Amino acid sequence: MLKFFKEYMPYYKEYKKEIFFAIIGMILVSFATAATAYLVKPVLDKIFIEKNEKMLYILPIVIIVLYFLKGVGYILQQYYVSYIGEDIVRKIRDKFLGHILKSDINFFKTTHSGELVSRIINDINRIQRAVSSDIAALMRDILMSIFLLGVVLYQNYKLAIFALIILPLIVYPINLIAQKLKKLSKKSQEKTANLNATLSEIFKNVETIKAYNAEDFEHKKFSKLNLEFLKVNLKSTKLNALVVPLMEFVSAVVAAIVIIVGGKLVIDGSMSVGEFFSFMTALFMMSDPLRKISVTYSKLQDAIAANERLKEIFNIKPSIKSGNEKLQNIETIEFKNVSLKYNDKYALKNINYFAKRPKIIGLVGDSGGGKSSFISLIERFYDTSNGEILINNKNIKNYSIKDLREKIAYIPQTIHIFNDTIAANIAYGREIDEEKVINALKQANLWEFVKKLPNGIYEILQENGSNLSGGQRQRIAIARALYKNPDILILDEATSALDRKSEEKVMESILNLKDKLIFIVAHRLSTIENADEILVFKEGKIVCKGNKEELLKNCEEFKKLYNN
Protein backbone atom coordinates (compact mmCIF):
# COMPACT_ATOMS: atom_id res chain seq x y z
CA MET A 1 0.00 0.00 0.00
CA LEU A 2 2.88 2.38 0.79
CA LYS A 3 4.30 1.68 -2.67
CA PHE A 4 0.94 2.65 -4.20
CA PHE A 5 0.83 6.02 -2.42
CA LYS A 6 4.51 6.62 -3.15
CA GLU A 7 3.71 6.38 -6.88
CA TYR A 8 0.99 9.02 -6.56
CA MET A 9 2.91 11.31 -4.19
CA PRO A 10 4.22 13.55 -7.03
CA TYR A 11 0.61 14.45 -7.86
CA TYR A 12 -0.08 15.63 -4.29
CA LYS A 13 2.80 18.12 -4.39
CA GLU A 14 0.71 20.33 -6.65
CA TYR A 15 -2.08 20.71 -4.05
CA LYS A 16 -0.28 22.15 -0.99
CA LYS A 17 -3.00 24.71 -0.22
CA GLU A 18 -5.83 22.19 -0.67
CA ILE A 19 -4.04 19.57 1.45
CA PHE A 20 -3.45 22.17 4.19
CA PHE A 21 -7.18 22.98 4.44
CA ALA A 22 -8.15 19.30 4.20
CA ILE A 23 -5.82 18.45 7.11
CA ILE A 24 -7.18 21.38 9.14
CA GLY A 25 -10.65 19.93 8.56
CA MET A 26 -9.54 16.45 9.66
CA ILE A 27 -7.90 17.86 12.81
CA LEU A 28 -11.08 19.79 13.70
CA VAL A 29 -13.24 16.68 13.24
CA SER A 30 -10.83 14.49 15.23
CA PHE A 31 -10.28 17.03 18.01
CA ALA A 32 -14.02 17.74 18.40
CA THR A 33 -14.80 13.99 18.55
CA ALA A 34 -12.11 13.35 21.20
CA ALA A 35 -13.13 16.45 23.19
CA THR A 36 -16.76 15.24 23.20
CA ALA A 37 -15.62 11.93 24.69
CA TYR A 38 -13.55 13.78 27.31
CA LEU A 39 -16.53 15.98 28.32
CA VAL A 40 -18.37 12.90 29.60
CA LYS A 41 -16.21 13.11 32.76
CA PRO A 42 -17.04 16.73 33.79
CA VAL A 43 -20.70 16.27 32.76
CA LEU A 44 -21.08 13.28 35.08
CA ASP A 45 -18.77 14.39 37.91
CA LYS A 46 -19.48 18.15 37.98
CA ILE A 47 -23.16 18.27 37.02
CA PHE A 48 -24.76 15.01 38.13
CA ILE A 49 -22.57 14.07 41.11
CA GLU A 50 -21.24 17.41 42.47
CA LYS A 51 -24.40 19.29 41.21
CA ASN A 52 -22.34 22.28 39.99
CA GLU A 53 -24.94 24.68 38.51
CA LYS A 54 -22.34 26.89 36.79
CA MET A 55 -21.05 23.93 34.79
CA LEU A 56 -24.66 23.09 33.87
CA TYR A 57 -24.69 26.16 31.57
CA ILE A 58 -21.05 26.12 30.43
CA LEU A 59 -20.67 22.51 29.29
CA PRO A 60 -23.68 22.45 26.87
CA ILE A 61 -22.30 25.60 25.17
CA VAL A 62 -18.90 23.90 24.88
CA ILE A 63 -20.59 20.84 23.28
CA ILE A 64 -22.41 23.09 20.75
CA VAL A 65 -19.12 24.84 19.85
CA LEU A 66 -17.37 21.49 19.45
CA TYR A 67 -20.05 20.17 17.08
CA PHE A 68 -19.94 23.44 15.12
CA LEU A 69 -16.16 23.04 14.71
CA LYS A 70 -16.68 19.41 13.74
CA GLY A 71 -19.15 20.49 11.03
CA VAL A 72 -16.77 23.14 9.67
CA GLY A 73 -13.97 20.58 9.65
CA TYR A 74 -16.13 18.04 7.86
CA ILE A 75 -17.02 20.55 5.10
CA LEU A 76 -13.38 21.58 4.62
CA GLN A 77 -12.23 17.99 4.50
CA GLN A 78 -14.95 16.79 2.10
CA TYR A 79 -14.58 19.64 -0.40
CA TYR A 80 -10.80 19.77 -0.64
CA VAL A 81 -10.35 16.00 -0.61
CA SER A 82 -12.90 15.64 -3.45
CA TYR A 83 -11.22 18.45 -5.40
CA ILE A 84 -7.78 16.82 -5.10
CA GLY A 85 -9.08 13.36 -6.02
CA GLU A 86 -11.12 14.50 -9.02
CA ASP A 87 -8.26 16.60 -10.40
CA ILE A 88 -5.66 13.85 -9.95
CA VAL A 89 -7.94 11.41 -11.78
CA ARG A 90 -8.41 13.94 -14.60
CA LYS A 91 -4.63 14.11 -14.99
CA ILE A 92 -4.25 10.32 -14.88
CA ARG A 93 -6.93 9.91 -17.58
CA ASP A 94 -5.23 12.54 -19.75
CA LYS A 95 -1.85 10.88 -19.27
CA PHE A 96 -3.25 7.39 -19.92
CA LEU A 97 -5.03 8.36 -23.14
CA GLY A 98 -1.98 10.33 -24.30
CA HIS A 99 0.16 7.22 -23.73
CA ILE A 100 -2.29 4.95 -25.57
CA LEU A 101 -2.57 7.30 -28.57
CA LYS A 102 1.23 7.18 -28.99
CA SER A 103 1.16 3.38 -29.16
CA ASP A 104 1.80 1.49 -32.40
CA ILE A 105 -1.04 0.53 -34.74
CA ASN A 106 -0.30 -3.10 -33.89
CA PHE A 107 -1.18 -2.40 -30.23
CA PHE A 108 -4.70 -1.32 -31.25
CA LYS A 109 -5.10 -4.32 -33.53
CA THR A 110 -4.21 -6.74 -30.74
CA THR A 111 -6.03 -4.99 -27.86
CA HIS A 112 -9.82 -4.83 -27.74
CA SER A 113 -11.26 -1.31 -27.61
CA GLY A 114 -13.67 -2.40 -24.83
CA GLU A 115 -10.68 -3.44 -22.71
CA LEU A 116 -9.09 0.00 -23.12
CA VAL A 117 -12.37 1.79 -22.32
CA SER A 118 -12.71 -0.33 -19.17
CA ARG A 119 -9.23 0.64 -18.00
CA ILE A 120 -9.63 4.34 -18.68
CA ILE A 121 -13.08 4.56 -17.03
CA ASN A 122 -13.60 1.70 -14.56
CA ASP A 123 -10.03 1.10 -13.35
CA ILE A 124 -9.23 4.80 -12.99
CA ASN A 125 -12.50 5.33 -11.07
CA ARG A 126 -11.31 2.75 -8.55
CA ILE A 127 -8.04 4.65 -8.19
CA GLN A 128 -10.01 7.89 -7.75
CA ARG A 129 -11.65 6.56 -4.57
CA ALA A 130 -8.23 5.63 -3.23
CA VAL A 131 -6.41 8.90 -3.96
CA SER A 132 -9.28 11.04 -2.67
CA SER A 133 -11.93 9.68 -0.29
CA ASP A 134 -10.08 6.54 0.88
CA ILE A 135 -6.80 8.23 1.75
CA ALA A 136 -8.71 11.08 3.41
CA ALA A 137 -10.80 8.62 5.41
CA LEU A 138 -7.64 6.77 6.41
CA MET A 139 -5.91 9.96 7.59
CA ARG A 140 -9.03 11.22 9.39
CA ASP A 141 -9.60 7.89 11.16
CA ILE A 142 -5.93 7.63 12.17
CA LEU A 143 -6.05 11.19 13.56
CA MET A 144 -9.31 10.47 15.38
CA SER A 145 -7.87 7.26 16.85
CA ILE A 146 -4.81 9.20 18.06
CA PHE A 147 -6.92 11.96 19.70
CA LEU A 148 -9.24 9.41 21.32
CA LEU A 149 -6.25 7.35 22.44
CA GLY A 150 -4.96 10.49 24.13
CA VAL A 151 -8.23 10.78 26.10
CA VAL A 152 -8.09 7.09 27.04
CA LEU A 153 -4.47 7.32 28.21
CA TYR A 154 -5.13 10.57 30.08
CA GLN A 155 -8.04 9.08 32.05
CA ASN A 156 -6.20 5.90 33.07
CA TYR A 157 -3.07 4.83 31.21
CA LYS A 158 -2.76 1.48 33.07
CA LEU A 159 -6.28 0.45 32.13
CA ALA A 160 -5.69 1.75 28.57
CA ILE A 161 -2.60 -0.41 28.06
CA PHE A 162 -4.47 -3.39 29.49
CA ALA A 163 -7.39 -2.78 27.10
CA LEU A 164 -5.35 -2.07 23.97
CA ILE A 165 -2.93 -4.99 24.25
CA ILE A 166 -5.42 -7.27 22.47
CA LEU A 167 -5.85 -5.05 19.37
CA PRO A 168 -2.60 -6.07 17.55
CA LEU A 169 -3.99 -9.62 17.36
CA ILE A 170 -6.45 -8.42 14.71
CA VAL A 171 -3.77 -7.15 12.28
CA TYR A 172 -2.83 -10.57 10.81
CA PRO A 173 -6.32 -11.75 9.77
CA ILE A 174 -7.18 -8.29 8.38
CA ASN A 175 -4.01 -8.32 6.25
CA LEU A 176 -4.78 -11.86 5.06
CA ILE A 177 -8.28 -10.78 3.98
CA ALA A 178 -6.83 -7.70 2.22
CA GLN A 179 -4.43 -9.79 0.13
CA LYS A 180 -7.24 -12.10 -1.00
CA LEU A 181 -9.41 -9.07 -1.81
CA LYS A 182 -6.64 -7.67 -4.02
CA LYS A 183 -6.58 -10.86 -6.13
CA LEU A 184 -10.37 -10.92 -6.39
CA SER A 185 -10.43 -7.24 -7.30
CA LYS A 186 -8.06 -7.84 -10.22
CA LYS A 187 -10.32 -10.65 -11.41
CA SER A 188 -13.37 -8.41 -11.05
CA GLN A 189 -11.72 -5.70 -13.16
CA GLU A 190 -10.83 -8.26 -15.84
CA LYS A 191 -14.45 -9.48 -15.90
CA THR A 192 -15.64 -5.85 -16.19
CA ALA A 193 -13.31 -5.37 -19.17
CA ASN A 194 -14.75 -8.54 -20.78
CA LEU A 195 -18.28 -7.20 -20.31
CA ASN A 196 -17.31 -3.86 -21.87
CA ALA A 197 -15.63 -5.60 -24.81
CA THR A 198 -18.68 -7.80 -25.43
CA LEU A 199 -21.09 -4.86 -25.24
CA SER A 200 -18.85 -2.83 -27.57
CA GLU A 201 -18.93 -5.65 -30.17
CA ILE A 202 -22.70 -6.07 -29.84
CA PHE A 203 -23.43 -2.37 -30.40
CA LYS A 204 -20.96 -2.07 -33.28
CA ASN A 205 -22.27 -5.13 -35.10
CA VAL A 206 -26.00 -4.91 -34.36
CA GLU A 207 -26.93 -5.09 -38.08
CA THR A 208 -25.03 -8.37 -38.51
CA ILE A 209 -26.53 -9.74 -35.28
CA LYS A 210 -30.06 -9.02 -36.49
CA ALA A 211 -29.38 -10.25 -40.03
CA TYR A 212 -28.27 -13.63 -38.66
CA ASN A 213 -30.97 -13.85 -35.96
CA ALA A 214 -28.16 -13.98 -33.40
CA GLU A 215 -29.87 -11.90 -30.68
CA ASP A 216 -30.34 -14.91 -28.38
CA PHE A 217 -26.81 -16.15 -29.07
CA GLU A 218 -25.27 -12.79 -28.09
CA HIS A 219 -27.59 -12.48 -25.09
CA LYS A 220 -26.54 -15.92 -23.79
CA LYS A 221 -22.86 -15.07 -24.30
CA PHE A 222 -23.27 -11.83 -22.36
CA SER A 223 -25.34 -13.54 -19.61
CA LYS A 224 -22.55 -16.09 -19.08
CA LEU A 225 -19.95 -13.34 -18.64
CA ASN A 226 -22.34 -11.40 -16.42
CA LEU A 227 -22.76 -14.45 -14.17
CA GLU A 228 -18.99 -14.91 -13.90
CA PHE A 229 -18.70 -11.24 -12.93
CA LEU A 230 -21.37 -11.74 -10.23
CA LYS A 231 -19.60 -14.78 -8.76
CA VAL A 232 -16.28 -12.93 -8.41
CA ASN A 233 -18.01 -9.93 -6.78
CA LEU A 234 -19.90 -12.18 -4.36
CA LYS A 235 -16.61 -13.70 -3.21
CA SER A 236 -15.32 -10.19 -2.54
CA THR A 237 -18.52 -9.35 -0.67
CA LYS A 238 -18.12 -12.41 1.56
CA LEU A 239 -14.56 -11.46 2.44
CA ASN A 240 -15.48 -7.82 3.02
CA ALA A 241 -18.30 -8.94 5.28
CA LEU A 242 -15.78 -10.66 7.58
CA VAL A 243 -13.92 -7.44 8.42
CA VAL A 244 -16.61 -5.63 10.45
CA PRO A 245 -17.74 -8.64 12.61
CA LEU A 246 -14.09 -9.44 13.30
CA MET A 247 -13.43 -5.91 14.53
CA GLU A 248 -16.66 -5.77 16.52
CA PHE A 249 -15.89 -9.09 18.21
CA VAL A 250 -12.47 -7.81 19.30
CA SER A 251 -14.10 -4.57 20.51
CA ALA A 252 -16.61 -6.59 22.53
CA VAL A 253 -13.80 -8.61 24.17
CA VAL A 254 -11.94 -5.37 25.01
CA ALA A 255 -15.14 -3.80 26.40
CA ALA A 256 -15.84 -6.83 28.59
CA ILE A 257 -12.34 -6.74 30.06
CA VAL A 258 -12.51 -2.96 30.65
CA ILE A 259 -15.92 -3.21 32.38
CA ILE A 260 -14.61 -5.88 34.77
CA VAL A 261 -11.28 -4.18 35.55
CA GLY A 262 -12.60 -0.60 35.43
CA GLY A 263 -15.67 -1.51 37.50
CA LYS A 264 -13.43 -2.82 40.24
CA LEU A 265 -11.42 0.43 40.20
CA VAL A 266 -14.65 2.46 40.60
CA ILE A 267 -15.86 0.19 43.42
CA ASP A 268 -12.45 0.50 45.13
CA GLY A 269 -12.65 4.30 44.79
CA SER A 270 -9.43 4.65 42.80
CA MET A 271 -11.37 5.88 39.75
CA SER A 272 -14.37 8.24 39.59
CA VAL A 273 -17.60 7.38 37.74
CA GLY A 274 -16.98 10.30 35.36
CA GLU A 275 -13.44 9.12 34.59
CA PHE A 276 -14.66 5.59 33.94
CA PHE A 277 -17.48 6.64 31.58
CA SER A 278 -15.23 9.15 29.81
CA PHE A 279 -12.68 6.34 29.37
CA MET A 280 -15.37 3.94 28.11
CA THR A 281 -16.87 6.54 25.76
CA ALA A 282 -13.47 7.33 24.21
CA LEU A 283 -12.67 3.63 23.95
CA PHE A 284 -15.97 2.81 22.27
CA MET A 285 -15.66 5.81 19.98
CA MET A 286 -12.12 4.71 19.09
CA SER A 287 -13.40 1.33 17.92
CA ASP A 288 -15.31 3.03 15.11
CA PRO A 289 -12.30 4.70 13.40
CA LEU A 290 -10.26 1.54 13.96
CA ARG A 291 -12.98 -0.49 12.26
CA LYS A 292 -13.10 2.05 9.42
CA ILE A 293 -9.30 1.88 9.05
CA SER A 294 -9.51 -1.89 8.54
CA VAL A 295 -12.39 -1.50 6.03
CA THR A 296 -10.53 1.25 4.12
CA TYR A 297 -7.38 -0.87 4.08
CA SER A 298 -9.37 -3.70 2.49
CA LYS A 299 -10.97 -1.34 -0.05
CA LEU A 300 -7.57 0.06 -1.02
CA GLN A 301 -6.62 -3.36 -2.41
CA ASP A 302 -9.16 -2.66 -5.15
CA ALA A 303 -7.26 0.47 -6.18
CA ILE A 304 -3.88 -1.28 -5.94
CA ALA A 305 -5.14 -4.00 -8.32
CA ALA A 306 -6.51 -1.33 -10.71
CA ASN A 307 -3.18 0.52 -10.58
CA GLU A 308 -1.33 -2.67 -11.53
CA ARG A 309 -3.61 -3.03 -14.57
CA LEU A 310 -2.90 0.56 -15.61
CA LYS A 311 0.85 0.00 -15.24
CA GLU A 312 0.60 -2.96 -17.61
CA ILE A 313 -0.42 -0.48 -20.32
CA PHE A 314 1.97 2.28 -19.22
CA ASN A 315 4.85 -0.21 -19.45
CA ILE A 316 4.11 -0.88 -23.13
CA LYS A 317 6.40 1.37 -25.17
CA PRO A 318 5.97 2.05 -28.89
CA SER A 319 8.45 0.17 -31.05
CA ILE A 320 8.18 2.74 -33.86
CA LYS A 321 10.34 5.64 -32.75
CA SER A 322 10.09 9.12 -34.21
CA GLY A 323 13.13 10.71 -35.81
CA ASN A 324 14.27 14.28 -35.07
CA GLU A 325 14.66 15.76 -38.55
CA LYS A 326 12.03 18.18 -39.85
CA LEU A 327 10.30 17.31 -43.11
CA GLN A 328 9.23 20.33 -45.16
CA ASN A 329 7.89 18.42 -48.16
CA ILE A 330 8.02 15.04 -49.86
CA GLU A 331 9.51 14.97 -53.34
CA THR A 332 10.58 11.33 -53.74
CA ILE A 333 9.97 8.00 -52.07
CA GLU A 334 12.05 4.85 -52.60
CA PHE A 335 11.68 1.26 -51.37
CA LYS A 336 15.05 -0.52 -51.24
CA ASN A 337 14.95 -4.30 -50.74
CA VAL A 338 11.99 -3.87 -48.37
CA SER A 339 10.38 -6.82 -46.59
CA LEU A 340 7.64 -6.75 -43.96
CA LYS A 341 6.81 -9.62 -41.67
CA TYR A 342 3.79 -9.97 -39.33
CA ASN A 343 4.80 -12.49 -36.68
CA ASP A 344 6.27 -15.31 -38.84
CA LYS A 345 4.45 -14.49 -42.08
CA TYR A 346 5.88 -12.23 -44.78
CA ALA A 347 3.44 -9.63 -46.12
CA LEU A 348 6.04 -8.04 -48.42
CA LYS A 349 9.17 -9.60 -49.89
CA ASN A 350 12.13 -7.72 -51.34
CA ILE A 351 10.22 -4.70 -52.70
CA ASN A 352 12.16 -2.20 -54.81
CA TYR A 353 10.38 0.87 -56.12
CA PHE A 354 11.04 4.57 -56.77
CA ALA A 355 8.48 7.36 -57.29
CA LYS A 356 8.81 11.10 -57.74
CA ARG A 357 6.14 13.74 -57.27
CA PRO A 358 3.89 14.42 -59.17
CA LYS A 359 2.72 10.93 -60.13
CA ILE A 360 -0.36 8.73 -59.89
CA ILE A 361 0.35 5.11 -59.01
CA GLY A 362 -2.25 2.36 -58.99
CA LEU A 363 -1.88 -0.74 -56.79
CA VAL A 364 -3.73 -3.90 -57.85
CA GLY A 365 -3.61 -7.59 -57.04
CA ASP A 366 -5.40 -10.38 -55.25
CA SER A 367 -6.51 -9.94 -51.65
CA GLY A 368 -3.53 -10.49 -49.32
CA GLY A 369 -1.08 -9.65 -52.07
CA GLY A 370 0.60 -6.87 -50.03
CA LYS A 371 -1.03 -3.66 -51.32
CA SER A 372 -2.25 -2.42 -47.92
CA SER A 373 1.04 -3.41 -46.26
CA PHE A 374 2.90 -1.36 -48.89
CA ILE A 375 0.98 1.83 -48.11
CA SER A 376 1.11 1.17 -44.33
CA LEU A 377 4.90 1.43 -44.53
CA ILE A 378 4.66 4.86 -46.18
CA GLU A 379 2.69 6.15 -43.16
CA ARG A 380 5.06 4.30 -40.79
CA PHE A 381 2.15 2.42 -39.26
CA TYR A 382 4.74 -0.37 -39.33
CA ASP A 383 8.50 -0.41 -39.85
CA THR A 384 10.28 -2.59 -42.38
CA SER A 385 11.55 -5.99 -41.25
CA ASN A 386 14.37 -5.73 -43.82
CA GLY A 387 15.56 -3.04 -46.18
CA GLU A 388 14.79 0.67 -45.95
CA ILE A 389 12.42 3.33 -47.23
CA LEU A 390 13.93 6.64 -48.35
CA ILE A 391 12.10 9.98 -48.39
CA ASN A 392 14.01 12.62 -50.38
CA ASN A 393 16.98 10.17 -50.36
CA LYS A 394 17.01 9.96 -46.54
CA ASN A 395 15.84 7.07 -44.37
CA ILE A 396 12.20 7.57 -43.40
CA LYS A 397 13.14 6.79 -39.79
CA ASN A 398 15.21 9.98 -39.58
CA TYR A 399 12.15 12.20 -39.89
CA SER A 400 9.66 13.27 -37.25
CA ILE A 401 6.62 10.97 -37.49
CA LYS A 402 4.37 13.98 -36.92
CA ASP A 403 5.94 15.86 -39.85
CA LEU A 404 5.77 12.77 -42.06
CA ARG A 405 2.07 12.14 -41.43
CA GLU A 406 1.30 15.84 -41.83
CA LYS A 407 2.44 15.50 -45.44
CA ILE A 408 0.36 12.37 -46.12
CA ALA A 409 -3.43 12.02 -46.37
CA TYR A 410 -4.75 8.48 -46.00
CA ILE A 411 -8.28 7.46 -46.98
CA PRO A 412 -9.02 3.94 -45.71
CA GLN A 413 -11.68 1.60 -47.01
CA THR A 414 -13.39 1.67 -43.60
CA ILE A 415 -14.46 5.28 -43.14
CA HIS A 416 -14.48 6.92 -39.71
CA ILE A 417 -17.10 9.64 -39.25
CA PHE A 418 -17.13 11.58 -35.97
CA ASN A 419 -20.27 12.68 -34.14
CA ASP A 420 -19.68 16.33 -35.05
CA THR A 421 -20.45 18.80 -37.84
CA ILE A 422 -19.60 18.15 -41.49
CA ALA A 423 -17.12 21.04 -41.32
CA ALA A 424 -15.41 19.59 -38.23
CA ASN A 425 -15.20 16.16 -39.88
CA ILE A 426 -13.57 17.60 -42.99
CA ALA A 427 -11.20 19.97 -41.15
CA TYR A 428 -10.49 17.21 -38.62
CA GLY A 429 -7.60 18.16 -36.31
CA ARG A 430 -7.36 21.63 -37.82
CA GLU A 431 -9.02 25.04 -37.68
CA ILE A 432 -12.19 25.24 -39.79
CA ASP A 433 -11.79 27.38 -42.92
CA GLU A 434 -15.28 27.53 -44.47
CA GLU A 435 -14.00 28.34 -47.97
CA LYS A 436 -11.56 25.41 -47.89
CA VAL A 437 -14.27 23.08 -46.55
CA ILE A 438 -16.64 24.00 -49.38
CA ASN A 439 -13.87 23.62 -51.97
CA ALA A 440 -12.99 20.16 -50.61
CA LEU A 441 -16.69 19.17 -50.74
CA LYS A 442 -16.89 20.30 -54.37
CA GLN A 443 -13.81 18.27 -55.27
CA ALA A 444 -15.32 15.24 -53.52
CA ASN A 445 -18.60 15.74 -55.44
CA LEU A 446 -20.64 16.26 -52.25
CA TRP A 447 -21.30 20.00 -52.18
CA GLU A 448 -24.67 19.78 -53.98
CA PHE A 449 -25.92 17.48 -51.20
CA VAL A 450 -24.44 19.46 -48.29
CA LYS A 451 -25.65 22.91 -49.35
CA LYS A 452 -29.26 21.67 -49.28
CA LEU A 453 -29.02 20.54 -45.64
CA PRO A 454 -30.74 22.77 -43.00
CA ASN A 455 -27.39 23.72 -41.42
CA GLY A 456 -25.15 23.25 -44.43
CA ILE A 457 -21.57 22.44 -43.49
CA TYR A 458 -22.55 22.73 -39.81
CA GLU A 459 -25.05 19.86 -40.00
CA ILE A 460 -24.31 17.37 -37.21
CA LEU A 461 -23.33 13.87 -38.38
CA GLN A 462 -24.45 10.98 -36.20
CA GLU A 463 -22.12 8.32 -34.80
CA ASN A 464 -20.32 6.53 -37.66
CA GLY A 465 -22.20 8.77 -40.09
CA SER A 466 -25.41 6.75 -39.78
CA ASN A 467 -27.39 9.65 -41.32
CA LEU A 468 -25.26 9.37 -44.50
CA SER A 469 -25.16 6.76 -47.23
CA GLY A 470 -22.03 4.64 -47.69
CA GLY A 471 -21.02 6.70 -50.71
CA GLN A 472 -21.54 9.97 -48.84
CA ARG A 473 -19.35 8.75 -45.98
CA GLN A 474 -16.56 7.94 -48.43
CA ARG A 475 -16.86 11.37 -50.06
CA ILE A 476 -16.61 13.02 -46.61
CA ALA A 477 -13.35 11.07 -46.09
CA ILE A 478 -12.06 12.13 -49.51
CA ALA A 479 -12.93 15.78 -48.77
CA ARG A 480 -11.09 15.43 -45.41
CA ALA A 481 -7.96 14.25 -47.22
CA LEU A 482 -8.17 17.00 -49.84
CA TYR A 483 -8.65 19.67 -47.13
CA LYS A 484 -5.31 18.60 -45.64
CA ASN A 485 -3.56 19.45 -48.95
CA PRO A 486 -0.87 16.74 -48.59
CA ASP A 487 2.17 15.88 -50.70
CA ILE A 488 1.19 12.20 -50.76
CA LEU A 489 -2.44 11.08 -51.11
CA ILE A 490 -3.28 7.44 -50.42
CA LEU A 491 -6.66 5.95 -51.37
CA ASP A 492 -7.15 2.42 -50.04
CA GLU A 493 -10.18 1.31 -52.11
CA ALA A 494 -11.65 4.65 -51.03
CA THR A 495 -14.16 4.81 -53.90
CA SER A 496 -15.50 1.25 -53.55
CA ALA A 497 -18.85 2.40 -52.10
CA LEU A 498 -19.47 4.96 -54.86
CA ASP A 499 -21.58 4.33 -57.93
CA ARG A 500 -19.78 4.45 -61.26
CA LYS A 501 -20.87 8.00 -62.08
CA SER A 502 -19.84 9.41 -58.66
CA GLU A 503 -16.56 7.50 -58.79
CA GLU A 504 -15.75 9.00 -62.17
CA LYS A 505 -16.39 12.53 -60.87
CA VAL A 506 -14.32 12.02 -57.73
CA MET A 507 -11.48 10.37 -59.65
CA GLU A 508 -11.55 13.22 -62.17
CA SER A 509 -10.97 15.67 -59.27
CA ILE A 510 -8.18 13.51 -57.86
CA LEU A 511 -6.50 13.07 -61.24
CA ASN A 512 -6.49 16.86 -61.60
CA LEU A 513 -4.29 17.19 -58.50
CA LYS A 514 -1.16 17.72 -60.57
CA ASP A 515 1.31 18.43 -57.75
CA LYS A 516 0.88 15.28 -55.65
CA LEU A 517 2.17 11.76 -55.37
CA ILE A 518 -0.99 9.65 -55.35
CA PHE A 519 -1.24 5.94 -54.47
CA ILE A 520 -4.57 4.32 -55.34
CA VAL A 521 -5.33 0.81 -54.09
CA ALA A 522 -8.14 -0.38 -56.34
CA HIS A 523 -10.39 -3.39 -56.65
CA ARG A 524 -12.11 -2.02 -59.76
CA LEU A 525 -9.44 -1.60 -62.43
CA SER A 526 -11.45 1.21 -64.01
CA THR A 527 -10.45 3.33 -61.01
CA ILE A 528 -6.77 3.33 -61.96
CA GLU A 529 -6.81 2.92 -65.74
CA ASN A 530 -5.54 6.52 -66.14
CA ALA A 531 -2.73 6.09 -63.60
CA ASP A 532 0.80 6.98 -64.69
CA GLU A 533 1.98 3.62 -63.41
CA ILE A 534 0.31 0.49 -62.06
CA LEU A 535 1.99 -1.92 -59.62
CA VAL A 536 0.72 -5.51 -59.69
CA PHE A 537 1.11 -7.34 -56.37
CA LYS A 538 1.09 -11.08 -55.78
CA GLU A 539 2.11 -12.95 -52.62
CA GLY A 540 3.95 -9.92 -51.23
CA LYS A 541 5.89 -9.11 -54.41
CA ILE A 542 5.57 -6.57 -57.20
CA VAL A 543 5.34 -8.97 -60.15
CA CYS A 544 4.70 -6.31 -62.83
CA LYS A 545 4.68 -2.55 -63.27
CA GLY A 546 3.80 -0.20 -66.07
CA ASN A 547 0.81 1.65 -67.52
CA LYS A 548 -2.43 -0.10 -68.51
CA GLU A 549 -1.44 -0.74 -72.13
CA GLU A 550 2.00 -2.09 -71.22
CA LEU A 551 0.59 -4.45 -68.60
CA LEU A 552 -2.10 -5.79 -70.92
CA LYS A 553 0.67 -6.72 -73.35
CA ASN A 554 3.31 -8.04 -70.96
CA CYS A 555 1.74 -9.07 -67.58
CA GLU A 556 -0.26 -12.29 -67.30
CA GLU A 557 -1.31 -11.53 -63.74
CA PHE A 558 -2.75 -8.14 -64.77
CA LYS A 559 -4.58 -9.75 -67.70
CA LYS A 560 -6.28 -12.18 -65.29
CA LEU A 561 -7.39 -9.31 -63.04
CA TYR A 562 -8.52 -7.22 -66.01
CA ASN A 563 -10.58 -10.03 -67.54
CA ASN A 564 -12.33 -11.05 -64.28
SULSULKA-V748174 format. One record per pair of residues at least 12 apart in sequence whose ideal C-beta (glycine too) atoms are under 6 Angstrom apart, sorted by the first residue. I is the first residue (numbers start at 1). J is the second residue. Records with the same first field share a line. If there is no record, write none. Layout:
I->J, J
//
This chain:
1->300
4->304, 307
8->131
11->88
15->84
18->80, 83, 84
21->76, 80
22->77, 80, 81
25->73, 76, 77
26->77, 139, 140, 143
28->69, 73
29->70, 73, 74
30->143, 144, 147
31->147
32->66, 69, 70
33->144
34->147, 148, 151
35->66
36->66
37->151, 281, 282, 285
38->151, 278
40->277, 278, 281
41->274, 275, 278
43->59
44->273, 274, 277
45->272, 274
81->132, 136
85->128, 131, 132
88->131
89->124, 128
92->124
93->124
96->120
99->314
102->318
103->318
104->318, 319, 320
105->381
112->197
113->200
114->196, 197, 200
115->193, 197
117->196
118->192, 193, 196
122->192
123->189, 306, 309, 310
126->302, 303, 306
127->303, 306, 307
130->300, 303
134->296, 299, 300
137->296
138->296
141->289, 292, 293
144->289
145->286, 289, 290
148->282, 285, 286
151->282
152->279, 282, 283
155->275, 278, 279
156->279
159->262
163->254, 258
166->254
170->250
174->294
177->239, 242
178->297, 298, 301
180->239
181->239, 298, 301
182->301, 304, 305
184->235, 236
185->301, 302, 305
186->305
187->232
188->232, 233
189->306, 309
191->228, 229, 232
194->225
195->225
198->222, 225
202->218
243->294, 295, 298
247->291, 294
251->287
262->276
320->380, 383
322->400, 401
323->397, 398, 399, 400
325->398, 399
326->403
327->399, 403, 404
329->487
330->391, 407, 487, 488
331->357, 392
332->356, 392
333->355, 391
334->354, 390
335->351, 352, 353, 389
336->387, 388
337->350, 387
338->351, 384, 387
339->385, 386, 387
340->373, 385
341->385
346->540
347->370, 373, 540
348->370, 373, 540
349->540, 541
355->517
357->517
358->514, 515, 516
359->517, 532
360->518, 531, 532
361->519, 533
362->520, 522, 528, 531, 534
363->521, 535
364->522, 536, 561
365->536, 537, 538
369->537, 538
370->537, 540
371->521, 537
375->490, 519
379->408, 410
380->401
407->486, 487
408->486, 488
409->481, 484, 486, 489
410->490
411->477, 478, 481, 491, 494
412->492
413->492, 493
415->473, 474, 477
417->461, 464, 465, 473
419->463
421->458, 460
422->450, 457, 459
423->437, 457, 458
425->476
426->440, 479, 480, 483
427->483
428->480
436->483
437->457
440->479, 482, 483
441->479
443->482, 509
444->475, 478, 479
445->502, 505, 506
446->475
470->497
471->497, 498, 502
474->494, 497
488->517
489->516, 518
490->519
491->520
492->521
493->521, 523
495->527
511->530
525->562
529->548
534->551
536->555, 557, 558
538->557
543->557
544->558
//
